[in-house]
Amino acid sequence: MSKAVLAAQSEVFKCMLLNNTIEAKTCVVEITDATYEAVEAFVEFLYLDFAEKFESLVEQLYILADM
């Protein structure tokens, strides 16, 4: 994943990845309040503006989008 793409699509990722944070230094963002499938669909949506599994993960994606 590209820091630039994530930062361009999300203010939260922008703050995490483009400032002097642990996430920026390690290039690791730990998300513990969502399933792997939800995070995967969320990142897919950030990159492509759609996600194949969107319908089945709506509640979890809403939580991630509200970060």
N, C-alpha and C positions, 0 to 999 in steps of 0.2 A: 504494500500500500504506500501511497505517496503522501507525505506530510502536507505538501502543497494542495493536493486535491481535498483531503480531509479538512484542512484549514479554510479553504475557499468555500466549502459547503456548510461548515458548522462553526459558529462563534466559540462554542465550548472547545472543540478540537483546536481551533486557532489559538486560544489562550493556553491550552495545554502543550501544544507542540511548537509554538513559535516564541515562547518566552523562556526564562531561566527556570525551568521546572524539571522534576525527575523524569517525567514523560518525554520531554524534549531531549534530555541527555541520554536516556536509555533507548529511545524509540519504541517504548512499550506503553500501551494504555490498557490498564486492567479494568474491565467492566464486570462487576460481580452480581449485578441485579438483573441480569437478563440471560437467557439461554444462548448457547452457541449459535443456534439456528436464527434467532432473532438478531443477534449482532451481525451475522453474515448477511442477512437480508437487508439490514440497515446500511451496511457498508456498500452492498450492491446498489441500493437505492441512491446513495450519495454519488456513486460513480456513474450510474446509468440512467438515473431518474425513473427507474422502475425496479420492482423486485418480484420474482416469480412466486415466492411464498407469501406474498403480502397479506392475502385474505386470512390465512390461518394464524398469522402472528400479529394481527392488528393491535391487540392490547399491549403486547410487549414492545412493539415498534412505537406506539404512542409514548410510552414511558421513555424510551431511548431518545425520541425526537424532542422531548421536553427537557432534556438534560441541559 
